[in-house]
Amino acid sequence: MKQLLIAGIDPGTTVGYAALDTNGKLIKAKAAKELDLDKVVSELSSLGTVIVIATDKAKVPSFVSAVATKLGARVFSPREDLLVAEKRIQAQTYEHSSSHEMDALASAVLAFKKYERMFIRIRNFLADKKHPELFSRLAEIVIRQEISVTAGFDFLTMPEKKEVRDLKEVLSQKQLSHTDYWQLYDSLITAQSEKKLLQQQNNKLIKLAKRLKNKTNNLRNAVKPETRIIRPTAELEESRRTIKILQQSLQHTLSRQQRLQHILLHQEEYTIAKKMRNLGFDEFKRISRILGFKQGDILFVDDPNTVSERTLSELKENIELIIAVRQTKPKVAEQIPFTILDASSISHTQDEYFAFLDKKSFEKARSDKALLRKLIEDYQAERKGI
């Protein structure tokens, strides 16, 4: 398979392009007046498989969009147009011979930085699965189709799975866009993975409940009938206290088990959020190892006031919304680039790794927050106009 590339394009009378591999190594940079759309597509295709086309403009130029469409690549653009000084900084470690090559390079470098963590995650994921040879195929699917690493791996390694066969069939029929089907497939695999994790937790709880019940019965049997008619000894009192504690623990475990079973049977009524104790980097690493993070995740955070800039940087590409148990301090709220909802306004229940949000109250809280933000923005705009 050809090497995967991230390419930057600088359109205009003189067209420039630059291509980087998935390690950030410069493959080629070029600028010339004779480079039209077909030549750019042809030359980039000869270098490798382009999965991302980048521009230095916030509004994507039509030429860049056309190149991306022909190559089947994702389009990357910055939130604001890059300044010349910013382009020099991004391109300074690479060789280039013109301003057009520099502009293309700066675009490619920024795009690479966005996807670099994803490439590292895919490599680590495949190392754990002992399939490093799948990197190019998996990275191409994950980036181009914007699906999770788990869903992409599932698609590549389980060709006989019913969902994979169904996806291939509908893709061949082309009734809707490929993106529609890939997103449906990604949602399905994500739901299956989360359901599997919940079922594993449920099984652990069942085993724990069984062990606690057996231990309780053993302790009861250890108290011989004849000891009940004499004055309780210290040892007997301790046994009774232990039995009471175990009974309470058993009841708590059974309640958790019933709650999980209810959620599994009524998934359409809940939105699932991933739990974090705080926004510190140690907590981020812990949850990342267990659950990972993907685009569109919602976080349920006990204490948002313990926060690390590195955590926010790692999360900002995937997270847009967090639900906070403790009230967020104003200065901290200014640092957090996500919408923050108050957990007390949303009906929910919790487990070790997840918070299960009542979908109706969650959507209402999010809608109320959006309305409040718009009212504030309208008021501020009105004040500026006075």
N, C-alpha and C positions, 0 to 999 in steps of 0.2 A: 504494500500500500504506500502511496505517495506520502511525503511528510506533510503535516498539517501546518498551515500558515495563517498569520494575522497580517493583513495588508492595509497600509494607509494610502489614501488617494488625495492628490492635490489637483483638482480640475482647473481648466482655464485654457488659454491659447497654447501655453506650454504645460503639458500634463506631467505630473510627477507621481511616482509610486515607490513604496518601500515595503518589503516583505520580511517578517520575523518568524522564526519557528517557535514551538511551544516552550522553549527554554529561553526565549528572548534574544536569540542569536540572529544577527542581520544576515539574511540570505541574499538580498539584492536591493539596490536603490537606483532609480533611473529617472531622468526627466528629459523630455524631447517634445518638439512641436508636432511631429508626425504621429504621435500616439493618440489614436482615436479609440472609441469604445471597444471595437473588436480586437484591436492590437493589444490593448491593456488586458482584456480578458484572456487572450491567447497567451501572452507572455507570463501572466500570473499562473495560468493553468499549467504551463510547462515547468514551473518551479515547484508546484505541489498542489495540495488540496486546500483551497482558501475557505476558512470557516467564519472569518470575521473580516468585514471591510470597514475601515475607520475613516473619519473626517475630522478636521479641526474646527468645523462650524457646528453651532448648536442646531441650526436648521440644515438638514441634510441636503446637499446639492443634488439635482436630478441626475447628473452624470454618475455620482457615487452610488445613488440608488439603482441606477441601471446596471452598473458593474456588479453590485451585490445580487441583483435579481438573476443575472445571467450565470453567476457562479453559485447561486443557492446559498449565499452566506448571510450571516446576521449583520446588521448595521450598527456600528458604535459611533455615537457623537457625544461631545462634552455638553454639560448643562449650559455653558456660555462659550462664545467664541474664544479660542485661545489667543492670547496676546503674543506678539513677536518674542518678547523676553521669555515667556513660558515655553514657547517652542524651542528656543535655543537651549533652555535647561533640559528639556526632555530628550533632545537629539544630541546633546554634547558628547556622549560617550560613543557615538557611532560615526563612521566616516561618511561624509556627504559632500557633494561638490557644487551645490546650488541651493538657493532659497526654496525652490520647488521640492527638491529632495528632502530638505530640512522639514518643510511643512508636512510632507507625507510621513516622514520618520516620526515626528512628534505625535501624529495621530495614531500610528501603529503602536508606539511605545505606551501611550495612555491606555489603549485598548488591551495591550498585553498585561499591563498592571491590573486592569479590572479582572481579567480571567486567570491571572497567575495562580491565585489561591485555588481556583477550581481545578487547574491542571495538577497541582500538588495533591489535592484531595483525591482526584481520580487515580493518580499513581499509587498513593497510599492504600486506597480501597482495593485496587487490583493486586497489590503486593499481599494484602491480607487474604485475598481470595485465591492467590497463587495463579493469577492470569495476567502477568505484566504485558504479554504479547497483544492484549486487546486494547492497549491505550489509545492508539490512533482511532480505531473504530468507535470506541466508547466516547472519547472526547468529541468526535465529530457529531455523534448523535445527540449528546447532552447539550452541546453549544448550539448546534443548528436548530434542534427541535425544542430547546428550552425545557427539558425534562430533567428529572432527578437522576443522580448517578445510579441509584438502585434500580429504577425503571429501565434505564438504558442497558445495564448489565443483564437484567432479567430478559430483555428483548434479544440480546446477543447470544445468551447461553442456554435459553430454553425454547428452541425453535418449535418443539412439539407441543408446547403449552397452548391451551385453547385460546387464551387472550392474545397470544402472539400470532397464532394462525388467523384469528379474526381480524387483527390489525392489518396484517399483510393483505388479506382479502379485500378489505374496504379501501386500502390505499390503492390497490390495483384497479378498483372500480372508479375511483376519483369522483365520488358523488359530492364530497365536500373538499375543502382545502386540506392538505396534509396536516397543517397546523392543528386543525380541529380535532383530528383523530389522535395525533400525538398527545395533545393536552388531555383528552379523555383517557388515554392509556396511562399517562403519568398519574392522573388522579386515582385511577383504579389501583395501580401498583402501590401508590402511597397509602391508600386506604387499607389495602391488604397487609402492608408492612406494619402499620399502626395497630391493626386488628390482631395480627400475630403477636406483637409485643404485649398487648393487653391480655391476650389469651395465655401467654407465658406467665404473666404476673398472676393471672387468675389461678393457673395450675399450681404455682408456688404457694398461693394462699390456701388452696385446698389441702395440699400436703402439710402445710404448717398447722392448719386446723386439725387435721387427723393426728399429727404428732402431739399437739397439745391435749387433745381429747384422750389419747392413750395414756399420756403422762398423768392426767387428772385421775383416770380410772385406776392406774397403778398406785397412786398415792392413797386413794380411797381404800383400795384393797389392803394396803400396808397397815392401815389402822385396824387391828384385830377387834372383833366384837367385844371381847372381855375387857378391853381397855376403856370402853365407853361407859362402863358402870363405876369406874373409879375416878378419882380426882384427876383432871387433865394435867399431864406433865408438860414441861417446857418444850420438849420435842414434839408432843402432840399439837400444842398450840402453834408451833412453827409450821407443822404440816398443814394445819387448817388455813393458816395465812397464805401459804404457798398455793393451796388448792383454790382459794378465793381469787388470788392474783391470776392464776392460770385460767380460771373460768372467765374472768373479765377480759383477758387477752384473747381467749377463744371467741367470745361474743363479738369483740371488736373485729377480729379477722373474718368472722362469718358475715358481719355487716358490710365490710369492704368487698367481700366476694359477691354478695347480692347486688351491691351497687354497680360493680363492674359488669355483671351479667345483664343488668337492666340497660346499661349504656350500650353494650354490644348488640342488644336486641332492638334498640331505638336510636341508632346512630344518626338518623336524619334530624333528630331533635336537638343535637348538640354540635357545637363547634369546639374542636380540641386545640388547646394551647399547651405549649411546652413550658414546664416549670423551671424557674431559676431562683435560687435563694437571693441573689443580687446580680449586679452587672459588673462584678469584678472579673479579672481575667482568669483566675484560678477556677471560678465557677463556670465561666465560659468554656474552658478546656474540659472540665468534667462532663458537662452536658453535651458538648460537641462529640466527645468520645462515645457517649452512650446513644444519643439520638441523632446527632448531626443537625445541620440547619439547611433549609432550602427556601427558594423564593416563595414569599407569601406566608411564611410561618408567623404565628402569633405567640408572644411570650407572656407568661404569667409570672410576675416578679414580686417576691415578698418585700424586698427593700431596694427600691431603685436609687436610693441616695448613696449607696456604695457602688461606685461606677469607675470604670477604667476607660481611658480614651482608646486604648488598643482594642478593648471589647467592642466599643461603638464602631470602630473602623472595620472590624471583622464582620459585624452584623449588618452594616448599613446597606449592603447590596441585596440582602434577603428580607430584612425586617422593616415593616412600616408602622407597626402598632404594638404597644405593650400594655398589659393590664397590671396596674400597681396596687398592691395591698396597702402598703404604707403611703401616706401622702408625700408626694414629691416636693422637695424644697424648690422654691422659685429659681435659685441660681443653678441648681442641678437640672431642672426642667429646660433651661436655656441651652445646656450642653447636649441634651438628648435629642437627636434628629428624628424622633419617632412620635407619632400621636400617642398620648398617654391617656388611658381610661382608668377610672376609679373602680376597683374590684367590688366595692360595696354597692355599686349601681347595677351589677350583673349577677343574676342567680347562677350559682356554680357549685360544683363539688370537686374535690381534689383527690389525687392519688400520689404515689411517690414521684412520678415523672410528668404527670399530665394534670391539667385543670380542665374539667368538662363544663363548658359554658352553655347555659340555656340559650339556644340560637335566637329566640325572639328578643329576650332582654339584651343580649349582646348587640344585635343589629340596632335596637332602639338607642342604646348608649352610644354606639358609633355614629348614628345619624344625628343625635343631639349634639355630640361633640363637633361634628362637621358644621352644623347650623350655627353653633356658638362662634366657631372660628370665622365663618363667613360674616356674621354680624359685626364682629370685632374689626375684621379687615375693611368692611364697608364703612364703619364708623371712622376708622383711621384715615381712609381715603377721603371721606367727607371733610374731616378736620384739616387735612392738608390742602383741600381746595378752598378753604375759607380765607 
